[in-house]
Amino acid sequence: MSGDRLGTRDARIRRLEKERPRSRFLRLSGLLALALVAFAWGTGGFDWAGMLSPRKLANLERFLAEIRPYPLRGVSWDWGVAWAWATEVYAAKGAAAVGATLALSVSAIVLAGLGGLILVLPSARYWATPEPYLPSPVRPRPARRWLWTGVVVTSRAVLILLRALPEYVWAFIFLMLIGPSSWPIVLALAIHNTGILGKLGGEVIENLPPAPAAALRGIGASRVAIAAAAIAPAVLPRFLLYFFYRWETCVRESTVLGMLGIVSLGFWIVDARARQRYDELVFLVLLGAALVLLGDLVSALVRGWVRRAS
C-alpha cells in the first residue's frame, strides 16, 4: 500500500510539473540576458591575466604593507600604539570631518523634505484636479481643466528634472556658480532628493483610499482642508520612512562629494591619497563606513518607530 501511495504521489508530482504554467517571454528574456552577459564578457576587453601579473601582485603587497599604521611598520603589532595612532588621526582630521559630513547630510535632507512637501500635492493627479475626489455635477470649464492639468504636468516635469541629474552634476554646477563652500554639496543633495521625495510622496497620495477625502469633499470641505485632514495624516508616516531612508543616502553621498574640496571625510581621503598615506586613507574610509552604518541604524530605529505608530 505504501508503495502504491508513493507511486501515485510521484505520478501526481510529474503531472503537476508538466502542467505548470510556462512563459515563453520569461524563457526568451532569460536566454537574452545570458547572451548579453556572454557578449559583455567576450567583448569588454577584460584582462584577467593582467590582474594576477607579478607587477599587480607586487603593488598589492606594497599596499597591504603601507596600510599598516605608520608607528607599527617594521615592529610587532601593539594595540596600544595602534589605538594612540587612531586617536591622533581622529582628533586631527576625523572628528571635524565627521561633524561636517553629518551637518551636510542633515541640512540637505531638511531642505529636500521641505521641497518635497511643496511639490507633492501639485504632482498628485487625484488632488490637483478641478473637483478633487468627487465628480462635479457640472463639467468644469476647459480653461480650468487645462490649468490643473498644467499644474500636474509642470510639477511632475520639475520632479523628473530634479532627480534626473545626479548629485555630482548638481554639485559641479553649484561649485562653478557659488565657489567652494558647503553650499554646493548641500544644494546638490537637496535638489536631487527633493525630486525623489516628491515623486514617492505623490505616488503615496494617489494610492490612498479615496473614501475619507471623498467624504470630506461631500460635506463641502475645501481642497486645503482635505489635504490637512485626510491626506496629511495618512501620508505622513510613509513620507517619514522615505525621508529617513534618503537621509541615509545623504550621509553616504556627503562623504563622496567631499572629494570636491569641501572639508569632510571625502576631502581628507583624497588628501591622504595624494600624500600616499594609505594607513590614514584606510582609517578614514572605515570611519566613513562607520558613519554610514550609524546613519543606517538611526534611520532603521526611526522608521521602525514610525511603522509601529502608524
N, C-alpha and C positions, 0 to 999 in steps of 0.2 A: 504493500500500500504506500509506504514511504517513497519507494522508487517511482511509482506511478505519479505521486504528487510532485516529486522533483521533476519528472519528465514533463508534466503538464505546466509547471511553473516555467521551466526553461523554454518550452514552446511558446508560452504566452509572452515571455520576455523577447524572444526573437520576433514574434508577430508585432509587438509594440514597437520594436526597433525599426522594422520595415515600414510601419505605418506612421512613424514620427514625421512631423512637419519638416519639409525641406525647402530651402530658399535658394533658388539659383542665383539671385542677386548677391546674397551673402557669400556664396562659394566663389563667384566671379570676383567679388571685392577682395576676398582673402587671397586669391591667386594673383590679382593685380598688385596687392600690397607686397606680396613676396617677390614678384617680378621687379617692382620698384626698388626694393631693398637690394636685390641682387645687382640691378643696374647701377645703383648708387655706389655699392662697394666695388663694382668692377670698373667704373669709370671715374671714381673720385680721386684717383691718384694717391691712395693711402700707402705710405711706405712703412710696412710692418717691419721689414728687415732693418730699416734705419732706426727704429725705436730701440733696438737692442744692440746697436753698434757700440764698439768699445768707447767711442767718444761720448755717446749719450750716457753710457753706464758710468763713465768717469765723472761726468757732470753731476749725475745723481749722487754719486758717492761724496763728491765735494759739497753738494748742497746739504746732504744729511749731516756732514761734519760741521758745517757752518751754522746750522740752526741750533746747535748746542749753545747754551748761554756762554757769553764770552769769558766770564771768570772761571768756567769749568772746562775750558778747552785744554786738553793735554794733561788733565788731572782726573782723579777719581770723582765720581758723582757725589755731591753733598747737597742734601735737600735744604739745609740751612742757607748755604750760599745761593742756591737757585731761588729760594724764597726772597732773600735780600735783593737779588738782582731784579726779580719780577716786581717787587715793591718799588724799587727805584725807578724802573721804566714806567710803571703805572703812575707814580707821583709826578714824574717829569712830563709825560705825554698822555698816558691813558686816561687819567681822571678828567682832564679838561676836554679831551676828545669824546669821551663817553657822554659827558654833560652836554656838549654841543650837539652830538648826534641825537640825543633824546629831545633837546629843545627844538631842533629842526623838524623832527617827526611829529611832535605834538602840535607845533604851530601849523604845520602843513595840514594835518588831518582835521584840525578845528576849522580852518578856512575851507577845506573841502566839504566838511559836513554842512557848513552854512551855505555854501554854493549849491550843494546837492538839494538841500531843503528848498532853496529858492526856485530851482528848476524842476523839481519832482512833480509838482501838481500841474504846471502847464504842459508837461510831456505825457500826462495820463489822459488817454482819449475819453474815458468814461466820465471824467470830471470836467475836462476842457471842451465842453460842448454847449450849444445854445441852451439846452434843457438837460442838465445832468441827472442821470439815473431814472428819469421818468419821461415817457413820451409826452410831447406837448400837444394839447388839443388843436392848436393852430400851428401850421407849418411855419417854422422860423423864416424870416426873410433871407434871401440869398446872400445879402451883404453880411448878415450876422453869421450865417453858416460858414462863409468863406473866411470871416475874421477868426473864428475859433479854429478852423482848420489850419489857418496860417500860424496861429499860436502853437498848436501841437507840432506842426512840421518844423517851425523855426526852433522850438525848444529841443526837439529831437536832433535836428541838424547840429545845433550847438553842442549837445552832449556827445554826438559822434565825433565832432571835430576835437573836442577837448580830450577825449580818450584815445583818439586815433594816433596822435603824435606821442611817442614815448617820452618818458620823463627826461631822458638825456637830451632830446632835441629841444624841449622847452627850456631846459637848463642852459644850453648853449645860446639860445635866443636871448634869454634874460641876462646872461653873462655879458653879451655884446651890448645890450641896451643900458644896463644899470651898473655894470662893472662888477669886480669881485667883491662879494659880500655874502651874507647868509641868505639874502632875499632871492637870488636866482634858484637856489635849491628849494626854498620854502614855496615859492610861487610855482615852480615846475611840478612839485609833488602835489600841491593843492589843486592845480588846474587838471592834471591827469585824473586824480581821484575824484574830483567833482563830476567829471564825465561818467565815471564808473558808478559812484553812489547815486547820481541822478537817474541813470539807466536802471539800476537794480531797484531803486525805490519806486520808479514809475511802473515797473512790472508788478511789484507787490501790490500797488494800488489797483491796477487793472485786474488782478486775480482775487481781490476781496469779494466776499459775498455781497451782492448789491442790495439785499433786503434792508439792512439798517439805514443806509443812505437813502434808499427809496422811501422808507417810512418817514424820515425827516423831511424829505422833499415834498411828500404828500401832505404834510401839515403846514407847508409854507416856509420851511427853513431856507435860508439863503445859501448861496454857494459857499461862502466863508463859514457859515455855521455847520454845514455838512462836513467841511474839511476839519473843523475843530472838534466836533462832537462824534463823528462816525469814522472818519478816515484816520486822524492822528492817533487815537488810542489803539487802533488795530495795526497800524503800520509801524509805530514807534519801536516795539520790541524787535521786529525783523530788521529795521533800519539800524538799530544799535548793534545788532550782530554783524551787519555789513561794515558798520563804522569801525568797530574794533578789529575786524579782520583786515581791513585796509590799513589800519594803524600798524599792524604787524609788517605789512609791506613797506610802509613809510620808514619804519625803523631800519629795515634792511637796505632800502634804496638810499637813505640818508648816508649810510656808511659808504656805499659805492659812489654816490655823487660827490662825496668829499674829495674824491680824486681830482675834481676840477680846480682845486686850490683853496677850498673852504676848510678851516682848521677843524676837522672832525677826524674820525678814525681813518677814513679813506685818504685824507691828506698825509697823515703820518705813515700809513702803509706805503704810499708812493715815495715818501721821503726816505724810509728805510730801504726800499728797493734801490733808489738812486745811490744811496751811500753803501750799498751792498752789506747792510747789517741784517742778515737774514734771520738771526735769532730774534731781533726786535720785530721784524716783519711777521714771523710766525706767531709771536706773542700777541701782537695787535690783531691779527686775523682771528686768533682764538678768542680774544676779547670781544671782537665784533660778533662772533658766533654766539658767545655767551649772552651778549646784549639782545640778539635776535631771539634766543631761547627764552630770555626773561620776558621780552615783549609777547612772545607766544603764550607763555604761562599766564601772564596778566590778562591777555585777551581771552584765553580759554576760560579763566575763572569768571570774568565779567560776562562772557557770552553764556556760560552755564547758569549764572545767576539770573540773567535776563530771560533765558529759556524757561527756567523753573517759575519765574514770576509771571510769565505770560500764560 
